[in-house]
Amino acid sequence: MQPATTSLVEFKLATAGASTISFGQINTIMRNLDELTATAKEVFTTAPGWPKMTLRGGNAIDDYRESPPFDHALDHPSDENLERYHWGVGYLDPESWRFYLPILIEYSLRNRREGSSMVIDATLNSLRPPDTTPPKFSSLTQQQEMIIKEFLDIIAFDEESSFKEEAMQVIEEYWCPEAIYRPKTEQVVDGKPPEAPQPPR
């Protein structure tokens, strides 16, 4: 039985280990979507405040404009603002990306059967290689990686998901043990993994 003081992700990591859990099976960990979103908020918890780059700010940069200063009302991460400023996802620095990721995960899970969503497209694209500089992917903890894998598993294998192909591509590129563009851990030398192959542009 899971200890009351241990999160579900921590419990699975301690008893099984992230490397032993395969896609298509990972959905047995936390199929309850409310639990997944709650755990995502828990493991992506950051210091109080707002990120250095907001979605509105990133969206402005995409439009070749200066990033505006933070505004509590205009930058509230409501569904409306996620949909309005989705282009900003691609301009988030690692810390800001980790701030928004549980919000984007929660939105994507709720709307995965809705047909088309630029927010979900932007979220999935942010999980595709190559990694950024400074790096986003290597800044993740093991728990955070587990949340991302569970999220992708649901989007890819829910029969009614409208984003199955896109999510499967993301998984194959980076988030499964034999991912095409993920550095192989067994090849790590002096604590540094080799550079991963880069996907074609």
N, C-alpha and C positions, 0 to 999 in steps of 0.2 A: 504494500500500500504506500502511496506517496506521502512523505512526511508533511505535516501541516505547515511547517515553516519553510518549505522548499517550493519554489515555483515549478511548474510542470516542465518547463524547458530545462531548469537545473537538474531536476530529477532524472530526466531522460539522458542528459549528458553524463550524469554520474553513473547511471546504470548500464547504458548502452554505448555511449560515445557517438559523436556526430558522424564519424567516418563509417559506422556500421549501418547507418540508416539509409535506405535507398529510396529513390523517387517511386511513387506508386504505393509505397508502404508507409511513408512518412505521415500520410493522412490519418493513421491510427493513433498518432501522438495527441493531437488536439483538434479534432474535427469540429468542435464547437467554435464557431467563428467569433463569438463574443469573447471567448477565452483567449483566442489567438490575438485579437486586437488589443485586449487588455494586457496580455503579456508583452506585446510589441511596445506598448507605451512604457511598460516597466523596464524592459531591457535597453530601450533607447532613451531613457531618462537623461536629460542634460541639466545644466545649471539653469536657474530661473532666468527669465528674460527671453529675448528673441535672437535669432541667428544673425550673423553678420550680413548675409545676403538673403533677402526675402524673395518670394516668388515674383512679387510685383517689381522688385528691383531687377531681377534677372530678366523678366519680360521686357523691361525698359531697355536693357542692354541689347537684347535681341532685336529691338526696334532702332538700334543705333542712337539711343538716348542715354542721358546720365541717370544712374540709379538714384531714385528719390530717397529721402530720409524715411526712416520707419514711422509709420502712422498706425496707432493701435486699431482704429476702425478699418482703415483701408487694407491693412495687412492681416486682419483676422482670418485664420485658415478655414473659412466656410466653404461649402461646396461651390457656391457662386464664385468665390475668389480663386479656388483651385481651377475651375473651368475657364475663368477669364485670363488667368496668368500662367497657364500650363507650360508655355514656352520657357518660363523661368526655371523649370526643373533642371535643364541642361547647364545652367550657369551657377548652380549651387556649389560652394566649396564643401569639403568633406564634413565639417562640423554642421553646416547648415543643412546639408543633405541628410545627415543622421537626425537632425531635428525634425525635418518634414517627413521622413520615411514612414513612421508609424501612422501619420495622418494620411499619407498617400495609400498605404496598405489598407487602412480601414475603408477609405473611399472606394478603392479598387475592388475589394471583396464585396461591398454592397452593390456595386454596379457592374459586376463581371458578366452579367447576363443581358445587359442592356443594348447590345449590338455594337455601337461604336462609342468610343470615349477617348478624346485627346489626352485626358488626364491619365488614364490607364496606359495609353501608348507611351506617354512621357515617363511614367513610373517604370515600365518595363525597359525602356531604352536606357534609363539611368542605371540599370542593373546589367547592361551589356558591356563587354570589354571593347576597347582597352581601358584600363584603369586610368584615372586622372593623375595630374601632378599639381599639388601633392596628392597622394593616393587616397581613394575612398575605400576600396575593397579591403586593402590590407590594414585599414584602421579599425575594422570591425572586430568585435569580440566573437568568441565561439558561439555564445548565446545569440548574438545578433545575426550571425550567419544562419543559425538554425531557424530563426523567425523568417528570414528571407526565403530559405528553402521550403518551409511549410507554406508560405504565401504563394510561391511559384507552383508548388505541387497542386494547390487548390485551383489556381487559375488554369493550369495545364490539363488537369485530369477531371475536373468537373464537367460532366457531359453537356451541361447547358451553358458552359462558359463560352463567351464570344471571342475569347482571346487565347484559345488552346494552342494554336500554331505558334503565335508570337511567344507565349510563355515557354513552350517546349524548345524553341530556338535559343532563348536566353539560358535555359537549363543546360542545354548541350554545349553552349559556348563557354560557360564559366562555372555553373553551380552544381555539377555532378562530379563524382570522383574522377572520371576520365574525360573531363571537359576539354574541349579543343584548345582553348586559349588560357587555361589556368596552369600556372607553374606547378610542376610535379614536386610534391613535398619530399619524395625520396631522393631528389636530385639537389637538395639544399646543401650548400658547401659554405662552411664558416658562418653559418647562420643566415646566409643570403640565398634565396631561391634564384634560379636562372630566370632571365627575362622570358616571359611567355610569348609564344607566337602572336603576332598582331593580326587581327581580322582585317580583311580588305576594306578599303574605304569606298 
